[in-house]
Amino acid sequence: MKKKSFLIPKLFLLALATICLSACIKNDNFIRGDAKVRIFNNVINDTSRNFFFNNVLLQTALTYNTNSAYLVVEGDKNYTIEARNNITSAASGSLVLQDSFKLGKNYSIYYTRKDTLPATVPNMVMFEDDVRQNINEARVMFINLGYTLGSNVHFRSEDRKLDLTLKKGDKTDYISFTKVDSTARLYFNLVDSATVIDTISYTNFVRGRVYTILFDGTRRGKVKYRVVTN
């Protein structure tokens, strides 16, 4: 009996301590949840860039034609995102966001340019990624960031059921490919170079995965592509 009576005040003190601790936690420091964001460097012949979120270094030394993994950030929060060539330099491009990272969502930020004019400052654009998977299909989003290209990008599927033209800076919705036959191809070309056609093999795709195909341009303006798995 003595053991039982000793436990009762002990449990009471533990409960009281828990209540006091909860009361001391300030709502100002409460983290409501997170989102995920990855960053692409799409500026040709640029130095590697460090990316700061509200002056906090989040990604270092990102070079052209590469991207980061998804980085975890606090959602539902205002951000100023800056690209710098070192830790202390002024920003070479920035993006101001107002509550744009929604809880549980995935995003891609593209560090790019609008044109090749020397006075044009690099900029950033952001799109939400839909990473939901379907085991019966490959899902693909296409985006044209070829700021060196002289015309729009045209692409089509082998069976011509998919036949689209993308302006610079535009993207498609996610397109489903239920058949990923290794012998099939996607065909793409610049509108003003209709006879110069390149291909993307369906061997890049696996059902159950989600992809981004990024159309870009070489310094001289030839179209090229990258296939990125979400």
Secondary structure, DSSP 8 states (H G I E B T S, - for coil): -HHHHHHHHHHHHHHHHHHHHHHHS-GGG----EEEEEEEE--TT---EEEEETTEEEEEEE-TTEE---EEEESS--EEEEEESSSSS--SEEEEESS-S-TT-EEEEEEE-S-S-TT---EEEEEEE-----TT-EEEEEEE--TT-SS-EEEEETTSS-EEEE-TT-B---EEES---TT-EEEEEETT-TT--EEEEGGG--TT-EEEEEEEE-TTS-EEEEEEE-
